Structure formats: C-alpha cells, structure tokens
C-alpha cells in the first residue's frame, strides 16, 4: 500500500492536512486513479462505496482549482442529497489547506434562490443532484462554461433513478475539452452507453468490485411473520446498531412505530422527510442516540455511517444490485458485518436470487434473549448555533464539562452544521443538561437548546 506522500504533485501543505486527518495510506482506488486524473485523463472507474473514491477524485479537483478565478471549475453530480453533503463535508476538510476555496452543495429541500445567491457570490466546486442542477441551468442562475472537470459519482444509481437524459444534457452545457471522471459500483450496459456519450478515451479502473469473502456474512430466513421474526433476530444477534430496509415509505414509518412500541430505540429515514429531518435521523443513528435506523433505499447508497453491525432486509429488493448496495452498509473498511434477509412465500418469484447468494438458516435455531431490547446510552441535545456563529466542538465540550459538570465519558459525538450543533449526551443526564444550558452561556453567548425527539 502506497503513501500519499509518494505522489510528487501533492503539495506539502496538503500532505500536512492529510496527515492531521489521518489519511496516510492510499486505498486501491486512490493509488490507481489520482495520478492519471492529475495527468488529465478521463476515468471510468468501478469501485464500491467505502473504497475511498471521494478522495480519489476530490484531491486532484482541489489541487487543480484556481481560487483566483471565482467561477465553478469542478462539478460533482451524485444521486442523493445525503451523498452530496457527505462529499462536500469531506472535501472541505481536505481543502482547508487552500484558503478561500469555496464548495457549494446543490440539492432539493433548500430554496433555489438561496443557492443562486451563493453561486453569484462565487464558488469553485459544486456538488449536487441532477434535478437541482438542471433547475439552476433552466433558471439561468448557473452557467457551466468555466468547468474543467465533471465527476459522476455512483453513476449506476443515477441511471437507475432515470437521470440519463439529465446527465447528458448537463454535460452538453460544459466545454468540450473538460475532463470527465465516472465512478460506478457496477458496470451495466447503461453505464457503457453513458461512458461512450461523455468520456474521451478513458482509462478503465476496476477495484473492490465484489464484496470480499468473509467480510459480510449473508444469511436468509424463511418466515411468514416478518415482525415476529425480526424481533427474534434482534434478541438473538443483540447488535449495537441495526440498519433495516423497507421498500416503501409507508412500511418504513409503520415498522419504526412498531419497533418503538416494543421498546427498541428507533428512528426512520425516507423521502417524505424534510432535508433537516433526514440529516437529524442520520446524526442520531451515527452518534448512538438511536440504535435502529429504518430506511427506504434513500439510505442504501452514499451514506457513510461507520460500524453498522447488522443490516436486515425486512423487505427484499427486486433488483440484486440494490441488494448488494444495501448489504454493503456493513462490513466497511476493516470491519466485518452480518446481512440478514427475511424471505416470505410472496418473495419467491422476484427475489429467488437472494437464496443463491446467502446461506439459509432457520429461526428455530436462534438462541433468543427475550428480555433484550435495543436501547441507547445517549440522547441528542440540539443547540441553536453552529459554524455560522463560530461555535466549535471544543467550546461546547468545555462548557458541558467545566460549567455543567459532565465528565468527558458522558459526552459522545458532536456534530456541527452551519446553523446547529448536535451533542450525544448520556441519557440519564440530558434533562439536567438541557435545563442547565438555559442559564449557561457558551463563549459568552446564550443559546437555545432542546432534546431531539
């Protein structure tokens, strides 16, 4: 495995930033893609989620950005809002070595005018979804004649969602000499068609294209009572974190309510939620305030949630590629994981592929602890201040420990967004902390706070 420092084109200031972020060794996709991208090659890369591809395309884009030209120079198109935000967060961390480099996300759920105002003030790297980018082009609030690099991330998922025409149309609004980088977890015929339409003599790279053996234990259980079987599985495997997939929003909401009534710590994420609510669901799950995340396929791609022990397909997807992406939420990086599918008689026709992939197990063989519930040690405290008010994790931590008397081990993960901060706090202490903060200042300023519902 090579080090980032082995790439001569990376400036020392960037290497220092990478070192602080603990990015020293390159992943396979980074090792094979970064230098060709820096050389100006078009890239057609097959790489699964979690392989490090964001830095593979992100580092060259940041290096090649001319901050003195206050126009969009790179545009990264993604299938979901969550992935767009995740990419932007990661690139901003790395780009901190380069003063005044501006990265902007473009997706629905945020007023078009707000985004248009940000574009007008000047931006260098855009990260967005096809629909919202098209909206800005149609309204003429965005022009792409200064684009040097087009990145398509998780292109197969975008094509699954029906965005082929939009992507080609967006590409047609850019200079012909642009560099195009296409990243996809799978290579169906539609990807080859898109590559022919947009890429010029691309270098094809394939790494991490299959789920590594022994990394994910795939199991299928036959059942005619999915809710009862799910509870037996929870009480047998006793995971600390569980990601559950449903096929519809209605089932997602219903299952969340049923599991909550059974005593499990549960939250959901689906397309009917506002962007703020979706973000908060992810934060609560990733910081341990909720142990179970019930999701539609909005969460099967692009979400970088670490240390998910167990994934369960409560509803089976009809597409085997969707199944692969779902179970890929566990067993990430160096971790191992388990993926379980519930198979009913109604699934036989369309979902028989699962039994070819997973080993068949029997519910009667489970060793069940009927008293076990998936509870959480933390709840999340929301504070009405964030990056815009220059609130930092250290400021919050200092106040909670020095002023309110919490010990550091009673405080979990701290997430700070532009306007809000989210703090995981020992559930036994959170009511006291919430009341105490009403009388306590952070950096000499009093903030409104509340417990995430």
N, C-alpha and C positions, 0 to 999 in steps of 0.2 A: 504493500500500500504506500503510495507516494504522499509527500507532504505538499501543502500549498506553496511552501517556500521554494519548491523545485521549479515553479513556473516563473521564468525571468520577467515576464511582463507585469507581474503583480507588484505594485509599489510597496515600499517598506511600511508606509503608514497604513495601508490596507492589511498587510500581514500582521501588524501590531493589533489592529482591530479584530481580525480573525482569531488571534491568539487570546485576546481578552474574552471573546465569545466562545472560546474553547473549540474552535474549528481549526484543527491542525492537520489531521489526516484526511485525504480526499476519499470520497466514495468512488465506486467504479464509474458511475456516470460522469462525475466531476473530472476524474482523471482522463476519460476518453473524449469529453466534449469541450472543456474550457479552452484549450489551446486552439483547436480548429475554429471555434467561434471567434476567438481573438484574431485569427487569421482571415476572418471574413467569410468563412464557408457557410452555406446553408446546411442545416442539420435536420435529419429525420431520425428521431430517437425513440426507441421503445424502452420504457423504464417504468417500473411500478411505483405507486405512491409510497413515499417514505424513503426513496432511494437517494435523496439529496439533490434532486434535479433543480430545485429553486435556485440554489447557489450555482449550479452548472450553467444556467443561462443568465442568472442575475449578476454574477461577478463581472462577466465581460460587458454587460449592458451598463453597469455602474462605471467601470473603468473608461468606457468609450464615451460617456456623457460629457459634453462640453457645457459646464454650468454658466459660461458667459453668454451662451445662446439660450434665451429664456423661452424656448419652444419645445413641444413634445418631440423627443428623439427616439424613444422606445415605447411601444405599446404591447402590453401583455394581455391576451384575451383568455378568459377562464370560463368554465361552465357555471360556476355558482358564486354568489356574493361572499360566502364563507371562505372559499379558496382565494378570491381576490384580496380579501382583507388579510388572510394569512400570509400571502406572498408579500403584500405591502409592508406588513409588520417586520418580516424577516429581512427584506431589502433595506428598510430604514435603519435597522441595527447595523448592517454591514456598511451602508453608505454614510454612516456618521463620520467617517474619516474625511469625507469630501464636503466641506462647508457649502451650504446654500443649494444642495441638490434636493429638488422637490419631487415627491412621489405622491400621486393622487389616485384614489380609487373611484371608479365609475360603475355604479350598480343601482338597481331599483330600491325603493324604500327610503331614498333620500331625495329631497326636492331637486328637480333638474336645474332650477335657477341657482341654487347654492353651489352645485358642481360647476355650472357655467361661469360663475363669478370667480371660482378658484382657478379655472382654466385661463380666464382672462388675465389674472394676476401673474401667470407664468408657471409652467410646470415642465419637468424634464422626462419623467417616466409615468406612463398611465397604466393602470391595472384595472381591467373591467370586464363585464359580461357583454356578450354580443348585442343583446337587445338594447341596453342602455347606451352603448357606444353608437349604435345606429340612431337612437333618438337624438343624440347630440349632433351627429352628422346631418340629420334631416332638418334640425332647427338651426343649423349653421353656427352652433356655439362651439364647434370643434372642427379644425382642419388638420389634415394629416400629411401635408406636403413637406413637412420637415422630418418625417420619420426615417430613421436609419435602420431600425431593427423591429421586426414583427415577431412576437413569440406567441405560439398557440400551445397552451398547457392543458393537458387532459383532453386532447382534441377528439378522441373517440367518444368521450362522454358528451361533448358539444354536438357531435353529429348524431348521437342517439337522441338528443333533445331537439333535433330538427333544425340546427343552425347552419347547415352547409351554405345556403344561399347568402345568409347574412355575412358569414366569414369571408366568402369570396368577394362580396360587394365592398366590405370594409377594406379588404386588401387592394381593391381597384382604386381606392382613394389615396393610395400611397405612391411614392416614387417607384419607378420600375427597378431601380438599382438597389432597392432595400435588401437587407439580409433577412431571411425567414428561418425561424427555428421552430420545428414542430415536435412536440413531445406527446407521446401516447402510451397508455399501458398495454393496449392491444393494437394489432395491425389488420383490421378487417378491410374489405375491398373499398369501402367508402374513404378510408384513410389514404389508401393508394391513389384514389381519384383526386382527393384534396391536395395531396403532395404534388401530383402532376400539374395541378392548376396553379399552385403558388410557389413551389420550390424550383431552384435552378441547380442542376447537377449536385444534388445534396449528398453529403456524407451520411451513410446509414450506420447507426449505432444501436446495438441491442445488448442491454444488461438487465439483470434481475427480472427477466421476463416471465418467470414462473414462480409460484410460491415454493419456497425452499422446503424440502422434505424435513419433517420433524419439527419445523418451526411452528406450524399450526396443526393441531390435532383436530381433524374434521370428523364429526360424529352425527349420525341421523337417528332419530327416534320415531317410530310409528306411534300415532296416537289418534284418538277421536275426541279427546277433550284437551285442547291446547292449553287452556288456562291452568287446569289442574296439573298437567304435565310440566308446564313451565315452573310452577311453584315447587314441584318435586325436584326439578333440576337445580333450581336456586338453592334449595335446602340440602341438596346432596353435594354440589360443587362448592357452595359457600364462597363465591367470588367477592372481592372487594369492589370491583367495578364491572358493570354489565351493560353492553350496548345491544338493544333489542330492535329488530327491524320489522316494520309492518308495511304492507303495500299501499294502504290508504290513510288519509288524514283522519277519517272517522275512527278507524280501528286504532290508530296511534293514540288519539285522545281517550277512547274508551279503555284501552289497555292500561294507560297511565293511571286513570282513576281507579280501576280495579286493583292494581298492584298497590296503590297508595292506601286503599281501604283495607288491604291485607297486612299493612304495617311496614311496607317497604319504602325506602327513601327514593322517590321517583320524580323525574321531570321529562318533558317531551320537547321535540323539535320537529316542525313540519312547515309546509309552505303557507299556511294561513296565518302564521305568526308574523308580527311586525319585525323588522330587522333588529331592533333593540331587544325584543323578547328572545329572538333566536340567539343573539350574542350572549344574553344572560343565561340561557339554558346551557350553552357550551361552557361558559365560565363556571357555573355551579357544578357541572359534572366534572370538569377538569380539575377543579380545586378541592374536590371531595365533599362538597356540601350536599350533593345528591349522588347516590350510588348507582342508580339505574337511569340511563338515557334511552327513551323510547323514540324511535326515529323513522321517518319515511326515507326514501332514498336520497333526500337532500343531504343526508349525513354520510352516505356511503362513499363519497368521493371528496377529496380535498380538505377534510378536517384533520388537523394534526393534533390528535388527542393521544397523549402517551399513556402507556401502562394499562391498557384495557385488557383485563384478564380473560373475559369471556364475551363472545358475540353469539347471539341467538337469532336465527331466522324464525320469528314467530309466524310470519307469512313467507312462503317461499317465492322468490322472484322467478318469472317465467324465462328469463334470459340467463344463461350460465355465466356470461361475462359480468352481469350485475352481481351474481352470487360471488364471483371471485373478488370483486371490488369490496363487497360488504365484509367478507371474512378477513380481508386484508387490513381491517382496522385493528386487528390484534396481531401479535407476533411481529411487531415492528422493531426495527434496528436489531439489537442483540437479544431481544426478549423472545419468549415462546408464548403461545396462546392456544386457546381452545375455541372452536367454532361449532355450534350445535344447530341442527335444523330439525324442525318439527314437521313430520310428513303425515298428512291425512289421506284418506281414500280419494278425496277430491283432487289431490295433487298428482295423481298417477300419470295422467295424460301429458301434462305440460312440464312436469318437474322431475321426471324419471332420471335426468342427468345427475341429480344430487346423489342418488344411491350408487352411481358409478364412481363418484368422487370420494364419498365419505364412507367410513365404516359404520355398519349397522349395529346399534346397541339396543338394549331392552330396559324399559323403565323399571321392571320388576327387580333388576339387578342393582338399582341405586340404593345407596346407604343414606337414608334420609334423616336429618335432624329436624324434627317437626317444630322445634322452638326457634329455629334460626330465622332471622329477618335481616334484610339488607338495610341496616341503619347507617347513619353518617355521624362521624365525630365532630363535624363542623357545620355551621350555618354561615351564610354570606351576608356581610354588612355592606351596604351601598353608601357611598359618600358622594355628595353632590359637588364634586370638584375633581379635576384631572389635569391632563397635560396643559390645557389652555390656562389654568390658574397656577401652573408651575408646581403642582403637587407631585411629590416623589414618594416612592415606597419607603425610603428612609425616614421621611417626615412623619408618615403615618405610623410606622413601626416605633419610632421614638416616642410619639405621643401616647400610643397604647401601652407601652412598657413603663415609661417614666411618669406619665401623668395619671394613667388609669390603673396601673398596677398589674397588667398582664405579664406573664412570663413568656419568653420567645416561643416556647413549645406549645403555647396555647394559640398561636397565630400561624395560620397556614399561608397559602399562596396569596399574593397581592397582584391584582390585575388593574392597570391604569389605562383608561381610554382617554380620548380627547376631553370629555366633559365629566366623566365619572370614575370613581375608584371602587374596586370590589375587593373586600378583605375576608378571607376564610378565618373564622374565629370559633374556638371551642364552643359547642352548642350550649354548654352549661353556663357560659359566661356572656353570651351575646346580648341577652336582655339588659344585663348590668352595664355592658359597654355602650349599648345604644343610648341608654339613659344618661350615662356619664358624659358622652360626647355632646349632648345638648348644652352642657355647662363648661365644656373644654374647647380651647382653640388649638388649631394646627397651624403652625407658622404664624401665630398671632391673628389668625382668621377663624371665625366660627363657621362651620359647615353643617348643612342639613344632612342627616343620615337616617337610614331605615333598614330594616331586615328584609332581604329578598324573599318574596312569597313563594 
